[in-house]
Amino acid sequence: MADHKIAVVAQIKAKDSMEEKVKQELVGLLGPTRSEKGCIKYELHQSVENQSFFMFYENWASKKDLDEHVRAPHIKAHMHKARELFAEPPKITLWEVIG
C-alpha cells in the first residue's frame, strides 16, 4: 500500500449547536493541508440533509505522505480542539486507489 495512492474518507459529526464552529475549524485545515507534500486532493463537504455532518475526501500520493500529514502541527492542534467540538470520534476509512 505504501507505493500506491491513498484515498481517505473522514466523517465528522458536530456537537449540537456547534456546527458553525466546527465548519470554521475544518475550513482552517484546508490551506495548510493542501500545501503538504503528497496532497493531491483535500475537499471538505457538509451534508445537505443534516448540517451537523461533515466529510473530508482526500487523495494522497502515498501512505507515507498521509502518515506525515497526521503528524503535522496543524493537525495535532486540531485534534485537541476536536474533543470539545465533535459529538463522537471521526470515522476514518482508508482506501487504496486501484483504478
Secondary structure, DSSP 8 states (H G I E B T S, - for coil): -TTS-EEEEEEEEB-TT-HHHHHHHHHHHHHHHHTSTTEEEEEEEE-SS-TTEEEEEEEES-HHHHHHHHTSHHHHHHHHHHHHHBSS--EEEEEE---
